[in-house]
């Protein structure tokens, strides 16, 4: 049995003001092509389907168009759970209609999916947080424990536990109960969840830069040891870099986001996980790199001409540009830089400080007018460099607005 595991699509996400929807269209096409080329039997999307609780029309249309193609007209089951960026009600709403197309949408943790059948597969049994599927091409079922994202309080409410209980213990007990009831060696056993999980004793993994954090402090860390022994593969979502926090025998994998979504991810290769597994056998995982999307590049220059030359040589990248200089960037230089490249997301000017230069720490005269006070403050923060005319003009515009 082949399973395609992907996560963290973040459809509709922007990089500052720059739209990524065209790149997302291309990478969704690539994921569909991989699923068809590898002839996978099941697709799991482990949360953060959208980037916002109220995604735009383009993002919603791209999502439904993609998952419909992934199902091959109801032949191949697609299971998608909500992440911390998703509205669980928005994910749940079309589920009855989606099932007719072979799509199972799960918005809330511990959700109960009513058994149903399509031309290509059937949901034989279901419980809160559990489904069992039968694919006619296999003589054994596939069991899936599923936990869509919820914050700590809501998750404990769904699982009927007191707030004082440790989250790791609550989840472990719930998963173990389901696994003991439904998962044996006569089927394939999978867990999918959108949460922050780490291996006990390992360094803490960084959550994606600019993302809504799931982990607040260390009191409620969820460890991979909570995964039941019966589970052969764990399909995780939330972290944007590919990572196996389980073992080679029992993989627990963050498949990564399909695109680099912040400059902290610059240079990362993105993947989908292709899982080959059968009843009572270890899962074998092959990570398949994704090639679509613009590269994110961080570059630093101390010469404007070299900066412009490099920008001309890399027209298809999205760029975070740091420019070091002895004086503040002039308006005409800033204009030349932006004219040289359409993908500059951030332009960060940095003033070089001379070694050993002492700063004037004179007492501030608070009776000065606001512009003079601003110039004193500016010099105190920028190695005694006075603001240029452009900055003074901008300050006065702000002051008068």
C-alpha positions in Angstrom: 0.0 0.0 0.0 1.4 3.4 -1.0 0.5 6.5 1.0 1.4 10.1 0.0 1.8 12.3 3.0 1.9 16.1 2.6 1.2 19.0 4.9 1.2 22.7 5.6 0.0 23.9 2.2 -0.9 27.4 3.6 -2.9 28.2 0.5 -3.4 31.9 0.1 -0.2 32.8 2.0 1.6 35.9 1.1 5.3 36.8 1.7 4.8 40.3 3.1 2.7 41.9 0.3 3.8 39.4 -2.4 1.2 36.9 -3.5 2.4 33.2 -3.8 -0.8 31.9 -5.4 0.8 31.3 -8.8 3.6 29.3 -7.2 1.0 27.4 -5.2 -0.9 26.5 -8.4 2.3 25.0 -9.8 3.3 23.0 -6.7 -0.2 21.6 -6.3 0.0 20.4 -9.9 3.4 18.8 -9.0 1.9 17.0 -6.0 -1.0 15.7 -8.1 1.5 14.5 -10.7 3.6 12.7 -8.1 0.5 10.9 -6.7 -0.5 9.8 -10.2 3.0 8.8 -11.2 3.6 6.7 -8.1 0.1 5.3 -8.2 -0.5 6.0 -4.6 -3.5 4.4 -2.8 -4.2 7.1 -0.2 -3.3 10.8 0.3 -3.0 12.3 3.8 -2.8 16.1 4.2 -1.8 16.8 7.8 -3.2 20.3 8.4 -2.7 24.0 7.7 -4.6 23.6 4.4 -5.1 27.3 4.3 -3.1 30.2 5.7 -6.0 32.0 7.3 -9.3 31.3 9.0 -11.1 33.1 6.3 -9.1 32.3 3.1 -9.7 34.1 -0.2 -11.6 32.8 -3.1 -8.5 31.9 -5.1 -7.1 29.8 -2.2 -10.4 28.0 -1.6 -10.8 27.2 -5.3 -7.3 25.9 -5.6 -7.8 23.6 -2.5 -10.9 22.0 -3.8 -9.6 21.7 -7.3 -6.5 20.0 -6.1 -8.1 17.5 -3.7 -10.7 16.6 -6.3 -7.8 15.7 -8.8 -6.0 13.8 -6.0 -9.1 11.5 -5.5 -9.2 10.5 -9.2 -13.0 11.0 -9.2 -13.6 9.2 -5.9 -11.3 6.2 -6.6 -8.5 7.3 -4.2 -9.3 8.4 -0.7 -8.0 11.8 0.5 -7.9 12.6 4.2 -7.3 16.2 5.2 -7.2 17.4 8.8 -7.3 21.0 10.1 -4.2 22.8 11.4 -3.8 25.8 13.6 -4.2 28.1 10.7 -7.5 26.6 9.6 -11.0 27.2 10.8 -12.3 23.8 11.9 -15.9 24.8 11.0 -14.8 25.8 7.5 -13.0 22.5 7.0 -16.0 20.5 8.4 -18.7 22.3 6.5 -18.4 20.6 3.0 -17.6 17.2 4.4 -20.9 15.5 3.5 -20.6 16.6 0.0 -16.9 15.9 -0.2 -17.4 12.3 0.8 -19.2 11.5 -2.4 -15.9 12.5 -4.2 -13.7 10.3 -1.9 -12.6 13.2 0.3 -12.7 13.0 4.2 -12.4 16.4 5.8 -11.7 16.5 9.6 -11.9 19.9 11.3 -12.1 19.0 15.0 -10.0 16.7 17.1 -11.8 13.5 18.2 -14.2 13.9 15.3 -16.6 11.1 14.4 -16.8 10.2 10.7 -20.0 8.4 9.7 -19.2 5.2 7.7 -19.8 5.5 4.0 -18.7 4.0 0.7 -17.7 5.3 -2.7 -16.8 3.5 -6.0 -13.2 3.2 -4.9 -13.2 2.5 -1.1 -15.4 2.3 2.0 -15.1 3.5 5.6 -15.9 0.3 7.5 -15.7 1.4 11.1 -15.4 4.8 12.8 -15.0 6.1 16.3 -14.2 9.5 17.8 -10.7 10.2 16.4 -10.6 7.0 14.4 -11.5 5.6 10.9 -11.0 2.2 9.3 -10.9 2.1 5.5 -11.2 -0.8 3.1 -9.5 -0.5 -0.3 -10.7 -3.3 -2.6 -7.2 -3.9 -4.1 -5.9 -5.0 -0.6 -7.1 -7.9 1.6 -6.4 -5.9 4.8 -7.8 -2.7 6.1 -6.1 0.6 6.9 -6.8 2.1 10.3 -6.2 5.8 10.9 -6.0 7.6 14.3 -6.6 11.3 13.5 -6.1 14.4 15.7 -6.8 17.8 14.0 -5.3 20.8 15.7 -6.9 22.3 18.8 -5.3 24.5 21.5 -4.6 22.9 24.9 -8.0 23.8 26.6 -10.1 22.8 23.6 -8.2 19.6 23.1 -8.7 18.5 26.7 -12.4 19.4 26.4 -12.8 17.2 23.4 -11.0 14.3 25.1 -13.0 14.8 28.3 -10.0 15.4 30.6 -9.4 17.9 33.4 -7.2 20.9 32.6 -4.7 19.8 35.2 -3.8 16.7 33.2 -0.6 16.9 31.1 -1.4 17.2 27.4 1.1 14.6 26.5 -0.5 12.1 28.9 -4.0 13.0 27.7 -3.2 12.4 24.0 -1.2 9.2 24.8 -4.0 7.7 26.7 -6.6 8.5 24.0 -4.4 7.2 21.2 -3.6 4.1 23.2 -7.2 3.4 23.9 -8.1 3.6 20.2 -5.1 1.6 19.1 -5.8 -1.2 21.6 -9.5 -1.3 20.5 -9.0 -1.3 16.7 -5.4 -1.7 15.7 -3.8 -5.1 15.4 -1.2 -6.8 13.0 -4.0 -7.7 10.5 -4.1 -4.2 9.1 -2.1 -1.1 8.4 -2.1 1.3 11.3 -1.5 5.1 10.8 -1.6 8.2 13.1 -2.0 11.7 11.6 -2.0 14.9 13.7 -1.3 18.6 13.4 0.7 19.5 16.5 4.2 20.2 17.9 5.8 16.9 18.7 9.4 16.2 19.7 11.5 13.2 20.6 12.1 13.0 24.3 15.6 14.2 25.2 16.2 15.8 21.8 16.8 19.5 21.3 13.6 21.5 20.8 12.6 21.9 17.2 12.1 25.5 15.9 8.5 26.4 14.9 8.2 28.1 11.5 9.2 31.8 11.5 6.2 34.0 11.3 3.8 31.2 12.1 1.2 31.1 14.9 3.1 29.1 17.6 1.6 25.9 18.9 4.1 25.3 21.7 4.0 27.8 24.5 6.8 27.0 27.0 7.8 23.4 27.8 5.0 22.3 30.2 2.8 20.8 27.5 5.3 19.3 25.1 4.1 16.2 23.2 6.6 13.5 22.8 6.9 10.8 20.1 6.8 8.2 22.9 3.1 9.0 23.1 2.6 7.2 19.7 1.0 3.8 20.3 3.2 0.8 19.6 0.8 -0.5 17.0 1.2 2.5 14.8 3.5 1.9 11.8 3.7 5.4 10.5 2.9 8.9 11.9 2.0 11.7 9.4 2.6 15.0 11.1 1.9 18.6 10.2 3.1 22.0 11.6 6.9 22.2 11.2 7.9 23.3 7.7 11.1 21.4 7.4 11.2 17.6 6.6 12.0 15.8 9.9 11.7 12.3 11.2 11.2 12.5 15.0 10.5 8.8 15.3 12.8 6.0 14.2 13.6 4.2 11.0 11.4 1.3 12.3 8.5 3.6 13.3 8.8 6.8 11.3 7.0 9.9 12.7 7.5 12.5 10.0 7.0 16.2 9.3 6.7 16.1 5.5 7.5 19.9 5.2 5.6 22.7 3.6 5.5 22.6 -0.3 7.1 26.0 -0.6 9.5 28.1 1.4 7.2 30.5 3.3 9.6 32.7 5.2 13.3 33.7 4.8 14.2 31.5 7.8 13.4 28.6 5.3 15.6 30.0 2.6 17.6 27.3 0.9 15.4 24.4 2.3 14.4 21.6 -0.1 10.7 20.8 0.3 9.3 17.3 0.1 6.3 15.0 0.1 6.7 11.7 1.9 5.9 8.5 -0.1 5.1 5.7 2.4 5.2 2.0 1.4 3.6 -0.1 4.1 1.6 -3.4 4.5 0.0 -5.2 7.4 2.5 -6.3 10.1 5.5 -4.9 8.2 7.6 -1.8 8.8 6.8 1.3 6.8 9.4 2.3 4.2 9.6 6.0 3.5 10.9 7.8 0.4 11.0 11.6 0.4 10.4 13.1 -2.9 11.7 16.6 -3.5 9.4 19.3 -4.8 10.8 21.6 -7.5 8.2 24.3 -8.1 8.2 27.8 -6.6 10.6 30.7 -6.5 13.8 30.3 -4.4 14.0 32.6 -1.3 17.5 34.2 -1.0 19.1 36.3 1.7 21.9 38.5 0.4 24.1 41.2 1.9 26.1 43.7 -0.1 28.3 46.7 0.8 28.4 48.0 -2.8 25.3 49.1 -4.8 26.7 48.3 -8.2 27.5 44.7 -7.2 24.1 44.5 -5.6 22.3 45.6 -8.8 24.5 43.2 -10.9 23.5 40.3 -8.7 19.9 41.2 -8.8 20.0 41.2 -12.6 21.5 37.7 -12.6 18.8 36.3 -10.3 15.5 37.6 -11.6 13.3 34.7 -10.5 14.2 34.7 -6.8 12.4 36.4 -3.9 15.0 38.4 -2.0 15.7 39.7 1.4 18.4 42.3 0.7 20.7 43.8 3.3 22.8 46.8 2.1 25.7 48.0 4.3 27.0 51.5 3.7 28.8 54.4 5.4 25.8 56.7 4.9 22.1 56.3 4.7 20.6 55.0 1.4 19.6 57.8 -0.9 16.3 57.8 -2.6 17.8 57.6 -6.1 19.8 54.5 -5.1 16.8 52.8 -3.5 14.9 53.5 -6.8 17.7 51.9 -8.9 17.7 48.8 -6.7 13.9 48.3 -7.0 14.0 48.9 -10.7 16.6 46.1 -11.1 14.4 43.4 -9.5 10.6 42.8 -9.0 11.0 40.3 -6.2 12.6 42.3 -3.5 10.5 41.6 -0.4 12.7 43.3 2.2 15.4 46.0 1.7 17.3 46.4 5.0 19.8 49.4 5.0 22.6 49.0 7.6 25.0 51.8 8.6 28.6 50.6 9.2 30.0 51.7 12.5 33.7 52.6 12.7 35.6 50.7 15.3 36.4 52.7 18.4 34.2 55.6 17.4 32.8 57.3 20.5 29.3 58.5 20.5 28.3 61.9 21.7 26.3 61.4 24.9 25.4 65.1 25.5 22.3 65.9 27.6 19.2 66.2 25.5 17.5 69.6 25.4 13.8 68.8 25.6 12.8 72.3 24.8 13.8 71.9 21.1 11.2 71.5 18.4 10.2 68.0 17.4 12.4 67.8 14.3 15.5 68.7 16.2 14.7 66.2 18.9 14.1 63.5 16.2 17.6 64.3 14.7 19.3 63.9 18.1 17.5 60.7 18.7 18.3 59.3 15.3 22.0 60.1 15.7 22.1 58.4 19.1 20.8 55.2 17.5 22.9 55.3 14.3 26.6 55.9 15.2 26.2 59.7 15.1 24.9 59.6 11.5 22.4 62.4 10.9 19.2 61.6 9.0 19.3 62.6 5.4 16.8 64.9 3.7 14.5 62.0 2.7 14.2 60.8 6.2 13.6 64.3 7.6 10.9 64.9 5.0 9.2 61.6 5.8 9.3 62.4 9.6 7.7 65.8 9.0 4.9 64.2 6.9 4.2 61.7 9.7 4.3 64.5 12.2 1.8 66.6 10.3 -0.6 63.7 9.4 
